[in-house]
């Protein structure tokens, strides 16, 4: 699916990368899927609009604060913020061991926190560790009986980011690298990728409210794009059998 594509009426069928695919089986309108979102503060921001736009084919839930507030600083992952890939993995491991997530589909993103650079140009999570974490996330998802949808990492307008944010830096080249790593892992595993990076790029830097977070208009656009992408994946049969009935 191209970044600016509008999806009127019944969503088109898409392949694992969001590109329209050859005709295949269509999901019944009576079927529905339980989604569970795990992601960083970007996903928290577009979450309410995404929930509103998903419609009756989906129920929405996400990683919650579990008594720990997100806090005043969205750059420090806690609470509902999924954080880096290692944090996402540990969260999934803990939930699998203590309180399995009730869902059919996990919609996951990690990357912005992984590629943060602080002292000595050290990324928070090294590229090899990022790849290994993502492979483990794929394995855990399969072991739990979930379908996984990967949301890639949005662009960084580094000349804006690294002026407005003084505690750490992010670089566009690292976003490209980490998205490339994620694409290799997910393609190998047959996991659908939704290209939120490509969709969001035309709205930067004018859509920024700080170094990386987005204004309400851009969040709403992201939510509409993601909702259409998930509808398309469902129609193409890439979300597996619908198990969660909406009542």
N, C-alpha and C positions, 0 to 999 in steps of 0.2 A: 504494500500500500504506500503510495507516495505521501510525502509529508502533509500536503495540503488537501488531500482527497476528502471530499464530502461523501457521506454514505447515506443516501436517502433510502427510505423504505427498508426492505429486507436486505440485510448486509450481504455483501459478496463473500464467496468462499476464498480463504487465503491459505497459503502454505506456511511453513514454519517460520519464515522470515517476514510474513505480512504481505507477500506479493500474491495477487490473485492466482489461484491454482485451477487446474482443469476441473470440470464438473465432477462432483462426487455425491455421497449421501448427505442429505439434509437432515438436521436435527428437527424433531417435532417441536412445534411451538409449546406443547404441553410439558416438554422436558425442561429440567432446570438443574443448575449446578451451584454448589456451595463454594464460594471463593474465600480464600484467606490470604490477605496481603501482608507481606513482610518487606519493609523497605525503610529508607532513610527519611529525613524531614521533607524531602520533595514529595514522597508518597503520602505523608501526613497532610501536606498542603492540598494536594489534589483529591484526597480521599473522599471528603464529603460530596463533592461534585460528581465523582465517579460513582459513588453509591446511588445517587439520585438518577444517574443516567443509565444504569445497567438494566433496569426494567425487570419484568417478572421472570425472565429466564435465569436470573442469578439472585442468590443471597450473598450479602457482603459482610465480611468481618476482617479484622486485622490484628496484628500484635498490639496489645493494649499496654497501658502503663503499669498495671498490676501493683498499684499502690505507690509507684515511683513516678512522680511528675516528670514530664519531658524537660522541665526546667526552663529558665529564661534564655538559655544559650542553645539553639538548635544545632550548633556545630559540635557540641559534646553529646554523643549518642547515649541516651538513657530512656527509660520508660518505653513509650510506644515507638521510639526511633530504633530501627533495626541495626544501625551502625555498620561496621565493616563486615566483610565476609566471614571472618572468624567468629564475630559476635552472632551473626545469623546462624552459623553452623551450631554453635553452642546452645543457642535458644532452641533450635530444632531437636538437638540431642536431649535437652532437658525435658521438653514437652513430650517427646517420644517415650521417655522413661517414666514420667510422672503423670502427665495429663495430655494424652494424644489430641492433636488438633482435629476438630470435627469439620471436615471439608472434603471436597472432591478435587479441588484445584488449588495449588499454592501459586500465588503470583508474587514473584520474588525479585528484588533488586539489591545489589550491593556493589559499590565501586567508588563513590565520591569520598567516603572515609578511608578506603584502602589506599588511595593514591595521594592522600595528603602528604605534603613534604614539610618537615620541620628542620631540625638541626642537621647539619652535615649532608643535606640533600637526600636524607633517608626517607623513603616512602613508609607510611604507617604499616602497610602489609606489602611485602615484596611480591613481584609478579609470579614467581614460582609458587609461593604460598597461596596467593590468590587463586591460581589454577587448581591447586590441590583442595582448597576449601570448596570451590565450586563443584569439583568432582564428588566430594563428600556430600554436599547438599543434594546433588542429583541422586546419589545412592540412597540417602536417607529418605528422600521423597518417594522413591520406588519401594523401599522397604515398608513405608507407611501406607502404601496403596494410593498415593496421590498422583495426579498429573501435575507437572510443573510447567509454568510459563515464566520465561525470563524477560524482564524489562531492562533494556540496556541503559547505560549511564548518560545523563544529559550532558550537553556541552558545557565547557567552562570558558567564559570570556576572560582570559587570564590577565589581560592588561587592566581590566576593571577589578577583577578578583584580588589581584596581588597588590593593588593600591588600597583597596577598602579593607582587606583582611591582613593584619600585621602579625598574627600569632603563627600562621602557617601559610603555605602557598599551595596552589594547584596549577597544573599546566595542561594545556590542550593536548600536547603530544602524549601525556600520560593517560588522558581520557581515551584517546585513540588506541593506545596500547592495551589498556585494560578491557576495553570493549572488544578488541580483537581476540584477546585471550578468552573472554567469555563466549565469543562466537565460536571459537574452535571447540571449547568444551561442550557447549550446548548442541552444536551441529553434530558432533560425534555421538552424543547421547540421544539425538532425535528430539530435542526439546525446542518448542516454539520460542522464537525471539520476537518481541515487539520493539520496534525501532523508535523509542521515545527520543533518542538522541537526534535522529534525522528530523523528526517532527518538530522538536523544540528549537533547533538551530535558527530558523528564520526569525524567531522572536527575541533573539539576543543581539546586543545587550539591552535593547530598549525595554524588554520585559522584566528586567531585574529590579528588585527593591533593595537589595544589598549586594554582597559579593557573589552570591549564588542562588538565593531564593527568588521566587518569581511573583509577579503581581497577580491579582485575582483573575484578570482576563486571561492571562496565559495559563494559569492553573485550570480554569474552566475549559480552555481549548485542549489541554492535555487530557483532561477527564473524558471529553467527548471522543478524542482519538483512541484512548485506551478502551473505552466502552465499545466502540465500533470494532476495534481489533479483536476483543474477546468474543463479541457476537459472531464475527467472521470465523474465528477459530472453532467455535461451537458448531456453526453451520457446516464447516468442513470436516467435522468429526474428529478434530484434533484435541478435544478436551476429554475424550473418552466417554463412557456411558454416564448419563445423568442419573445421579442417585438421590439428590436432595430435593424433595418436593417442596415447592412453595405453597403454603396453605393460606 
